[in-house]
Amino acid sequence: MSVCDDVISFAQKISDESESVFCAKKTITIRITDSEIAEIKENHESSIGVRIVKDKKISSAQSTILDSKIVEQAVKNSANLARREFWEGFAGNSGTITIQKTNDPKIWSMDSTKAAEFAQIMIDHTKHQRINRISGSLNIVCDDFEIQNTSGLKKQEKSTYISGVINADSEIGIPVSGIGQASARTLDGFSPDKIGSDAAQMCVNSANPGTTEAQTISVIFEPLAVGEILYFVLGPNFALKTFSEKKSCFPKIGEKIATNDLDVLDEPHMQDSLGAKSFDEEGVPTKKTHYIKSGVFESTYTDLYNAYKEKSSSTGNACRPGIPLGRSSNPIPVSAPHNLTISPGNKSRDEIIRETKNGIIVSRLWYTYAVNPIKGDFSCTARSGIWQIQNGKITHPIKPVRIIHSLPKLLQNISGIGNNSKTVLPWAGLPITCPTIRCDGVSISLI
């Protein structure tokens, strides 16, 4: 009998309904500082979370002590809570699909020594005479997630994740930097050498940047930059809670909000993707869901709580994000896409560049945030990995620029979508899969 069985059995005696989540997690984290491995940390942890409903009051508790008495703490926590009259119950049992390449025995058996070899490969492929400093991290996560509730649901899923990032800095002349990032669910799908070479290439090719003038031009956003905009600016507009509270910059489902070529969706069944999962963290089966299809606002995403509140149904988007990757036993889930995705186009990155008369390439972004979420205004900064394009050719790197723009306007002026989709991890964010995208009529200003 698992700890979830014990918790549910105990909770049935003192609550109206309950949900128990268990997560056993193995994490290896390697920190890279000053061009060398500075820290290797391996952690093994098991934890339990419980959410109970008593008299329409929803309370929770979490502990690393695997004991059914956690339910008593949850009940105590409910004393001063308000009743949630709209609550209808936890998810019932249902079938799930099998997704390939999401659980690799090779990663489960990996030790810190082998992980350090991968980190060293990342460093070695970054080294260059122009690069003064290399920093970054490698995270390897294995988790065993189980969920049960008093509605008869009982599901379990084992998963593996590996993700690395390298920052390469050059202080020769004007300081510039480069970034390399890669992730996978299987060891065979992970390329530590490419992380280093991508970071070095971006940094070296950014050397000796020139100036550009404040202007309105075409901007080619590379996948890392697109991911930042999707996670911090676009994605939140499709949350049912945000939409119902009239805080989305897209006020009406069925309205055309983007160019015909744009499809934005949650794709949780993409094999070897960080966001792939067969069921969400409330046990609801995941599914492919379009938020924008052929430029039209199609739907929103939600968990059970917010669905009941708006008299709707869960879309299978309850998340209990783990740190640094994977799932957790957090007792209260949040609603989020599992793998927010832009469908690839039919043009290569080189074709998009050749078609651009006057523009810039932005490889990565910093400080991306919504200035006025309801209107869709946002701000971001490109500090390195920026190049000028003139008459279809990359001419030279340029100094940092700031972009302050309108999301609805940006989506209406997409003029090129690449076929080079890549899964990226925005800072402290969830996985995004996206290609290179060109947007016209974007105003840039000098920093």
C-alpha distance (Angstrom), angle and dihedral (degrees) to the residues before:
residue distance angle dihedral
M1 . . .
S2 3.81 . .
V3 3.78 126.2 .
C4 3.82 88.2 -107.2
D5 3.79 89.2 59.1
D6 3.80 90.0 52.2
V7 3.79 92.9 48.0
I8 3.80 94.6 48.6
S9 3.81 92.2 45.7
F10 3.81 91.0 51.8
A11 3.81 94.6 41.9
Q12 3.79 93.1 54.5
K13 3.79 88.7 66.4
I14 3.82 97.1 55.2
S15 3.83 106.8 24.6
D16 3.78 139.0 49.3
E17 3.79 93.8 -123.7
S18 3.78 137.4 -13.6
E19 3.77 146.0 -169.7
S20 3.80 126.8 -151.9
V21 3.81 127.0 -164.5
F22 3.79 125.3 -171.5
C23 3.79 126.7 -170.4
A24 3.80 127.4 -176.2
K25 3.78 109.4 -169.6
K26 3.79 136.5 -172.2
T27 3.81 114.6 -167.9
I28 3.80 130.6 -178.2
T29 3.80 114.3 -172.8
I30 3.79 123.8 -176.6
R31 3.82 119.9 -169.6
I32 3.79 120.2 -155.8
T33 3.81 117.8 -157.5
D34 3.82 131.7 164.8
S35 3.80 91.5 3.9
E36 3.80 95.8 -56.9
I37 3.77 141.7 80.2
A38 3.79 105.3 -85.7
E39 3.80 102.7 173.4
I40 3.79 139.0 16.6
K41 3.78 116.0 -169.0
E42 3.79 128.5 177.7
N43 3.77 120.8 -172.6
H44 3.81 132.7 -177.4
E45 3.79 116.7 -168.2
S46 3.78 138.6 164.4
S47 3.78 122.4 -167.2
I48 3.78 140.7 171.5
G49 3.78 130.6 -145.5
V50 3.78 128.2 -169.6
R51 3.80 133.2 -168.1
I52 3.79 117.3 -170.1
V53 3.79 134.9 -175.4
K54 3.80 119.9 -150.2
D55 3.80 121.9 166.3
K56 3.84 88.1 -11.7
K57 3.80 90.4 -58.4
I58 3.81 113.7 127.7
S59 3.79 117.0 -151.4
S60 3.78 136.4 161.1
A61 3.78 147.6 -165.9
Q62 3.80 137.2 -170.6
S63 3.79 133.1 -161.5
T64 3.78 144.8 165.0
I65 3.82 87.0 -140.6
L66 3.79 103.1 92.1
D67 3.77 98.4 -141.9
S68 3.80 130.6 129.0
K69 3.81 89.4 -133.7
I70 3.80 86.7 83.7
V71 3.82 84.0 86.6
E72 3.81 90.4 66.4
Q73 3.80 89.5 57.2
A74 3.79 90.9 50.2
V75 3.81 90.7 51.7
K76 3.81 90.8 50.2
N77 3.79 89.4 51.1
S78 3.82 90.7 57.7
A79 3.81 95.9 62.3
N80 3.80 97.2 95.6
L81 3.79 99.0 29.2
A82 3.79 125.7 115.3
R83 3.80 121.2 -112.4
R84 3.81 116.7 -103.7
E85 3.78 101.0 -146.7
F86 3.82 92.2 179.5
W87 3.84 94.0 61.7
E88 3.82 112.3 116.4
G89 3.80 105.1 178.0
F90 3.79 145.6 -81.8
A91 3.79 122.2 -64.2
G92 3.77 118.9 -77.5
N93 3.78 124.9 -131.8
S94 3.80 117.8 -76.2
G95 3.77 140.1 162.2
T96 3.80 122.7 -88.5
I97 3.78 134.6 -158.3
T98 3.79 128.5 -123.3
I99 3.80 117.3 -116.4
Q100 3.77 118.1 -158.0
K101 3.80 124.8 -127.7
T102 3.80 99.5 19.2
N103 3.80 100.7 110.7
D104 3.81 120.3 44.9
P105 3.84 120.6 -173.6
K106 3.83 88.1 -156.5
I107 3.81 89.9 64.3
W108 3.80 92.5 46.4
S109 3.81 89.1 55.0
M110 3.81 95.8 44.1
D111 3.80 115.6 116.1
S112 3.80 131.6 -159.3
T113 3.80 93.0 -95.1
K114 3.80 93.0 57.8
A115 3.80 90.8 43.6
A116 3.81 89.8 53.5
E117 3.81 89.1 54.5
F118 3.80 89.5 57.6
A119 3.80 91.2 48.3
Q120 3.80 90.5 50.8
I121 3.81 90.3 52.1
M122 3.81 87.7 54.3
I123 3.82 90.2 52.3
D124 3.82 95.7 43.9
H125 3.81 92.8 53.1
T126 3.80 91.0 50.2
K127 3.80 97.3 54.4
H128 3.81 115.5 111.8
Q129 3.78 134.6 152.2
R130 3.81 90.7 -111.5
I131 3.83 94.4 50.6
N132 3.80 115.7 89.4
R133 3.78 101.7 176.7
I134 3.80 137.2 25.3
S135 3.80 123.6 -166.6
G136 3.77 136.2 163.1
S137 3.78 145.5 104.0
L138 3.77 145.1 -105.3
N139 3.80 120.3 -146.7
I140 3.79 124.2 -168.7
V141 3.80 116.3 -176.2
C142 3.79 133.4 -179.6
D143 3.79 120.2 -178.7
D144 3.78 138.0 179.6
F145 3.82 108.6 -157.0
E146 3.79 125.2 -170.2
I147 3.80 130.5 178.2
Q148 3.81 130.6 -174.2
N149 3.78 134.4 168.4
T150 3.78 141.4 177.6
S151 3.81 91.0 -101.6
G152 3.80 88.6 74.8
L153 3.81 97.7 -97.5
K154 3.80 117.7 144.5
K155 3.80 121.8 165.6
Q156 3.77 137.9 156.5
E157 3.80 133.8 -172.9
K158 3.80 133.3 178.5
S159 3.79 118.3 -152.1
T160 3.80 141.3 178.6
Y161 3.79 130.3 -156.1
I162 3.79 135.6 -177.5
S163 3.80 124.4 -177.0
G164 3.78 133.7 166.7
V165 3.78 136.3 -176.8
I166 3.80 132.4 -173.8
N167 3.80 128.6 -167.9
A168 3.80 115.8 -161.6
D169 3.82 117.9 -163.8
S170 3.79 129.4 -166.9
E171 3.79 122.1 -167.7
I172 3.80 95.4 180.0
G173 3.79 102.6 122.2
I174 3.80 111.4 -32.9
P175 3.85 108.4 13.6
V176 3.81 113.2 -108.2
S177 3.78 134.5 168.9
G178 3.77 143.7 -163.5
I179 3.78 135.8 -155.5
G180 3.77 134.3 -149.6
Q181 3.79 123.0 -170.9
A182 3.79 135.2 173.6
S183 3.79 137.2 161.9
A184 3.78 140.6 177.0
R185 3.80 143.5 165.4
T186 3.81 93.4 -128.5
L187 3.77 132.1 50.1
D188 3.80 92.3 -127.4
G189 3.81 90.2 57.3
F190 3.81 94.5 53.8
S191 3.82 123.1 92.9
P192 3.83 112.5 -170.3
D193 3.81 92.3 172.8
K194 3.82 91.7 58.7
I195 3.80 91.2 53.3
G196 3.79 89.9 60.0
S197 3.80 96.8 40.9
D198 3.82 92.2 48.6
A199 3.82 91.2 51.7
A200 3.80 92.6 47.3
Q201 3.80 93.4 46.8
M202 3.80 93.4 50.8
C203 3.80 92.4 46.9
V204 3.82 96.7 46.0
N205 3.80 93.2 44.2
S206 3.81 89.9 51.5
A207 3.83 92.9 59.0
N208 3.81 120.6 123.3
P209 3.81 96.0 13.3
G210 3.78 119.8 -162.4
T211 3.77 129.2 -146.1
T212 3.75 128.7 -98.2
E213 3.78 131.3 -166.6
A214 3.77 128.5 -109.3
Q215 3.78 104.3 -94.0
T216 3.79 147.9 137.8
I217 3.79 109.7 -102.4
S218 3.79 145.4 138.1
V219 3.79 115.0 -71.1
I220 3.79 122.3 -158.4
F221 3.80 107.7 -153.7
E222 3.80 115.2 -158.2
P223 3.85 119.1 -143.0
L224 3.84 95.0 -92.5
A225 3.80 90.0 53.6
V226 3.81 93.6 43.4
G227 3.80 89.0 51.9
E228 3.80 91.8 56.4
I229 3.81 91.8 52.4
L230 3.80 93.1 45.5
Y231 3.79 95.4 49.2
F232 3.79 101.5 39.8
V233 3.82 102.1 30.4
L234 3.81 115.3 15.9
G235 3.82 105.1 33.5
P236 3.83 99.4 58.1
N237 3.82 90.5 59.7
F238 3.81 90.4 70.4
A239 3.80 96.6 55.0
L240 3.81 109.2 116.1
K241 3.81 89.8 -136.0
T242 3.82 92.3 53.3
F243 3.81 92.3 44.4
S244 3.82 94.3 47.1
E245 3.80 91.6 49.5
K246 3.83 88.6 52.8
K247 3.79 91.6 -118.4
S248 3.79 95.7 121.7
C249 3.79 118.4 101.3
F250 3.83 86.4 -137.3
P251 3.81 103.3 68.3
K252 3.81 102.0 179.8
I253 3.81 133.7 48.4
G254 3.80 110.4 -135.4
E255 3.79 92.2 34.5
K256 3.80 120.6 126.9
I257 3.80 106.0 -116.1
A258 3.81 104.6 160.2
T259 3.77 145.5 26.7
N260 3.82 116.0 -64.8
D261 3.81 92.3 -109.1
L262 3.81 95.5 60.6
D263 3.80 121.4 101.9
V264 3.82 118.0 172.6
L265 3.79 117.3 -177.3
D266 3.76 147.4 149.1
E267 3.81 108.0 -105.8
P268 3.83 106.8 -175.6
H269 3.81 94.8 159.7
M270 3.80 96.8 64.2
Q271 3.80 105.9 124.7
D272 3.81 119.8 -125.3
S273 3.82 89.1 14.9
L274 3.82 122.4 131.1
G275 3.80 91.4 -128.2
A276 3.81 97.7 48.1
K277 3.81 115.2 123.4
S278 3.79 135.1 146.8
F279 3.81 96.4 -140.7
D280 3.77 134.2 18.2
E281 3.79 125.5 -116.6
E282 3.81 92.2 -87.0
G283 3.81 91.4 53.2
V284 3.81 94.7 -104.8
P285 3.84 112.7 140.7
T286 3.80 112.6 -105.7
K287 3.78 121.1 -126.7
K288 3.76 142.2 -177.0
T289 3.80 107.8 -93.0
H290 3.80 129.0 -177.6
Y291 3.80 117.2 -142.0
I292 3.80 92.4 175.1
K293 3.80 120.0 21.0
S294 3.79 120.6 -178.6
G295 3.79 87.3 -18.2
V296 3.84 95.6 -51.4
F297 3.82 124.6 119.2
E298 3.81 101.6 -116.7
S299 3.80 111.6 171.1
T300 3.81 150.5 -29.0
Y301 3.80 135.2 -118.4
T302 3.80 130.4 -124.5
D303 3.78 149.0 157.9
L304 3.82 124.7 -126.0
Y305 3.81 98.1 -89.7
N306 3.80 95.9 54.4
A307 3.79 91.6 38.5
Y308 3.83 92.1 56.7
K309 3.78 90.3 45.0
E310 3.82 90.1 57.3
K311 3.83 94.6 38.5
S312 3.78 91.0 -111.5
S313 3.82 138.1 113.3
S314 3.78 132.2 -97.6
T315 3.80 115.0 -97.2
G316 3.80 91.3 -155.9
N317 3.79 94.0 -99.5
A318 3.80 103.6 126.3
C319 3.82 108.9 132.7
R320 3.79 133.5 -170.5
P321 3.82 98.9 -175.4
G322 3.77 117.6 -152.5
I323 3.79 125.3 -145.1
P324 2.99 120.2 -89.1
L325 3.83 92.9 -3.1
G326 3.77 142.3 -21.8
R327 3.79 129.4 27.0
S328 3.79 134.2 -34.9
S329 3.79 140.9 -164.6
N330 3.81 93.7 -109.9
P331 3.81 102.1 152.5
I332 3.82 95.3 -141.8
P333 3.82 116.1 53.9
V334 3.79 126.7 -151.3
S335 3.79 126.3 -144.1
A336 3.80 117.1 -111.4
P337 3.81 141.1 135.8
H338 3.79 112.2 -91.4
N339 3.80 95.5 -145.6
L340 3.81 111.4 5.3
T341 3.78 104.1 -156.9
I342 3.78 141.4 -174.2
S343 3.80 110.9 -152.4
P344 3.81 111.3 -119.3
G345 3.78 120.2 -108.1
N346 3.80 129.3 -139.0
K347 3.81 99.7 -103.0
S348 3.77 128.9 89.9
R349 3.79 120.8 -128.8
D350 3.81 89.4 -109.9
E351 3.82 91.6 53.2
I352 3.80 91.0 52.3
I353 3.81 89.9 51.5
R354 3.83 93.1 47.4
E355 3.81 90.3 52.2
T356 3.82 92.5 52.8
K357 3.79 114.2 96.0
N358 3.79 98.5 -177.7
G359 3.78 123.0 5.7
I360 3.77 150.0 97.7
I361 3.80 136.1 -108.2
V362 3.80 116.8 -130.3
S363 3.81 112.8 -163.3
R364 3.80 99.9 -179.8
L365 3.80 140.1 3.1
W366 3.79 136.8 -144.0
Y367 3.82 131.2 -161.0
T368 3.81 95.4 15.9
Y369 3.80 111.0 175.3
A370 3.79 142.9 141.1
V371 3.82 111.5 -97.2
N372 3.81 93.0 -172.1
P373 3.84 108.9 8.6
I374 3.80 95.5 -172.1
K375 3.80 92.2 55.5
G376 3.80 93.3 36.0
D377 3.80 96.0 -120.7
F378 3.80 113.4 153.8
S379 3.78 141.2 173.1
C380 3.80 132.8 -148.5
T381 3.79 139.1 164.5
A382 3.80 130.0 -135.9
R383 3.80 109.4 -158.8
S384 3.79 104.3 166.7
G385 3.79 139.6 -0.3
I386 3.82 91.3 57.4
W387 3.79 122.8 138.2
Q388 3.79 134.9 -177.9
I389 3.80 119.2 -123.1
Q390 3.80 121.0 -156.9
N391 3.79 123.6 176.2
G392 3.78 93.3 -14.3
K393 3.80 97.3 -48.8
I394 3.80 134.3 101.5
T395 3.79 104.5 -119.9
H396 3.81 108.7 174.8
P397 3.82 144.9 -27.3
I398 3.79 117.1 -92.9
K399 3.79 136.7 -152.1
P400 3.83 124.1 -98.6
V401 3.79 119.9 -60.5
R402 3.78 135.3 -172.3
I403 3.80 124.2 -134.5
I404 3.80 120.6 -156.6
H405 3.77 109.5 175.9
S406 3.80 147.5 145.8
L407 3.81 117.8 -100.2
P408 3.84 94.9 -147.5
K409 3.80 89.4 50.6
L410 3.80 91.7 46.4
L411 3.82 92.4 53.6
Q412 3.80 92.7 48.2
N413 3.79 91.5 53.0
I414 3.79 102.2 50.1
S415 3.79 105.2 133.1
G416 3.79 102.5 171.9
I417 3.81 136.6 29.7
G418 3.78 118.8 -170.5
N419 3.80 130.2 -138.6
N420 3.82 93.0 -135.3
S421 3.82 100.8 97.3
K422 3.79 116.4 179.8
T423 3.80 133.7 177.7
V424 3.80 110.3 -122.5
L425 3.79 135.1 178.8
P426 3.82 114.9 -136.7
W427 3.78 114.6 -147.4
A428 3.84 108.0 -69.4
G429 3.80 87.6 -13.3
L430 3.79 143.1 119.1
P431 3.82 124.6 -96.7
I432 3.80 120.9 -70.5
T433 3.83 125.4 -170.8
C434 3.78 113.8 -158.8
P435 3.83 145.3 138.3
T436 3.80 133.8 -134.5
I437 3.82 111.5 -68.0
R438 3.82 132.3 -166.6
C439 3.79 119.7 -148.9
D440 3.80 123.5 -172.7
G441 3.78 128.9 -147.0
V442 3.80 96.6 32.1
S443 3.80 117.4 154.9
I444 3.79 116.9 -137.9
S445 3.80 128.1 -173.8
L446 3.78 132.5 -169.2
I447 3.80 121.8 -104.6
